[in-house]
Amino acid sequence: MTASVLQKAVRALDEARTTPELVQATQTICGLMDLAAAPTLIKVLGFNNPAVGVVATQGLIALGRDVVPILLVNLDVGNYGARAWVIRAIATLRDPRGLDLLEHALNADIAPSVRRSATRGLAEIELEGPSFAKDFSRCCNALFKAAADDEWIVRYAAAFGIERRFCQNSPDIGLRTQAIAHLEQLSSNSETVKVVRQRATLALQRLQAG
């Protein structure tokens, strides 16, 4: 991919004025499949235009895990829209280098949709290497925290996430015991949202059966 092709595509984006024009220009940049375009796509996420944000996020995800360091370096933490899209992209890519960001988002972000995305990411992030046990514990403790979130969509994601993390036998019996306890809490009458109780009950049945 030559720099001139990317430059031409970026110019078209800069000249776009309507949402259809922005979408078309963003699709063109995504179609280049060039990591050099990632910072431009991240900038697009900050336009606060959902139609364009979806396209840019899909384009970033399509670049694969090589884009994760670029996402982490270029994230505009002060822009809610951009932050939310980046969290979704990193959660989808399941790259362990995103663990710090996902954990922070769950603990500190004011937007329930972002905390939900972070919870899903913590449930599915692919842990590996010598830090596996430590990172597994971090993910589990974050999911346990999500199980007590004020927003039901986050608690629902936590029920899914706890099941996902423990769907195979965990080497840490203590964490598994805590997981069961949190699911029992979510499936009890103390949980006011029926769909959360149902999802937690299903997760509990599956873990106990396994």
N, C-alpha and C positions, 0 to 999 in steps of 0.2 A: 504494500500500500504506500503510494507516494504521498509526501506531505502536502502537495498541491491539491490532491483530491480531497483530503480532509479539510484543508483550508477553504476550499470552495464550498463544501458542505456546511462548514461553520458560518461562512458568510451568508449562506441562504437562511440559516437559522437566525442570524442577527437581523436580517432584513424582514423576517416573517412578522406579521402584525396580527393576524387572526388565529384562532385556535386551529382550524384546519391546516393553515400554513405552517404553524408550529409543529403540529403532529407530523405532517409530511416531511418537514426538514429534520425532525428528530428521528423518524423512521429511516431516512437516508443515512444519517450518521450511524445509527445502530447497524444498518446493513453493511457498513464497512468492516465490522468485526475487528476493530483496531483498538488496542489498549490505549493508544495515544488519544483516543476520543473520549476516554472515561472522564477526565476532568470537565469536559464540556457537558457530558450527560449529567454529571453531578450538579453542575450549575443549573441545568434545566429543571432539576428536581426542586429548586428553590423558586420556580416561577409561580408556585401556588395554583397550578392548573392541573386538576386531576387527570384529564385526558392525556396531557403531555407527560405527566408523571408516570403513568402506567407504562407508556411506551419506553421512556428512558430507563425505568427500572428493569423492564424486561430485557432491554439492550445490555444493561450492566450485568445482569444475571447470565446472559448468553456468553459473556466474555469469560465466564468460569472463575475459578478461585484465584487466578492471577490478578483479578481486579480488587481483591480484598484489601491489600495494603494501600492501594490508591483510594479506596473508599474511606479507610480509616484516617488517612492523612488529610484528605480534602473535605471531610465532613464539616458542614457549617452547623455547629451545635446550637447556634442562636436562631436558626430557622426551623420552626416546627415541621413545616411540610417536608423540607429536605431531609431532616432527621428521621422522620417517620418512614420515608421511602428507603433510606439507607438501611435502617433497621430491618425492614422487610427483605431487602436484597441479601443482607448478611445472614439472616435467619434461613432464607431459602438455600443459600450456598453451603450452609452447615460447616463452615470452616472454623476450626478451633481458635484461629487468631482473632475471631470476633467475640470470644467469650467475655473479655473485659467490657466491651461496649454493650453487649446484651445484658450482662449483669447490672451495669450502671443504669441502663434504660429502665429495667424492671424496678430498680430501687428508687429512682429519682424522677422519672418522666411523669409529667402531670397528665398526659393524654392516655386514657384507657386503651385506645387502639394500639398505641405504641407499646404499652406494657404487655398487651396481649401478644403482639408480634414477637416481642422479646421472650415471652414465656414459651411460645412455640419453638423459637430458635434454641432456647436452652434445653428443650425436650429432645431436639433432633440433632444438635451439633455433634459432629463425629469426633469423639475424643480418642487420642492415641498417644503412644510414646510413654516415656518415664513419668510424665506428670498425670497419667490417666486417673489414678486413684484420687489425687488432690482435686483435679478438675471435675471428676464425677461428683465428689462431695460438694463442690461449689455449685454445680448445676442443681443437685438435689435440694440443697438448702435454699437456693433461689426459688425453686418450684414450691417448696413448703411455704415460703413467704408469700408467693403468688396465691396460694390456696386461701390466704386470709385477706386478700385484696378487697377493697371496698366495692369494686365493680364486678358484676357477675360474669362479664365476658372474660375477665382475667381469671377468675376462679374456675370457669369452665375450661379454659386453656390449661390451667394447672392440673385439673383432673386428668385431662388427656395426657399432659406432659409427664405426670408421675407414672401413669401406666406405661408410657413409652420408655421411660428410663429404666423401669423395673420389669419390662416384659420378658427379659432374660434374667436368670438368677444373678443377683448382685452379690459381690464378694463381701459386702459390708452388711452384716445382719442388723446392726443398729439402725442404719439408714433405711433398710427395708421395713423395719418395725415402725419407724416414724412415718414412712410412706403409707403404710396401712392405716395408721392412726389418723392421718390427714384425710385420707379417702373416707374413712368411717365418719369423720366430722362433716365432710362435704355431702355425704349421702344421708345424713340424719336430718331430723326435722328442724334442727338449728339453722340449716341452710334454707333461706326463704325462697329461693328461685328453683322451681321444679325441674327445669332442664339441667341445671347444675347437679341437683340430687341424682337425676337419672344417669347422667354421664359418670358421676363418681361411683354410683352403684355398679355400673357396667365395668368400670376400671377395677373396682374392688373384686368383683366376681372373677375377672380374668386373672388378676394377680394371685388370688387365693387358689384358683384352679391350677395355676402353673407351679 
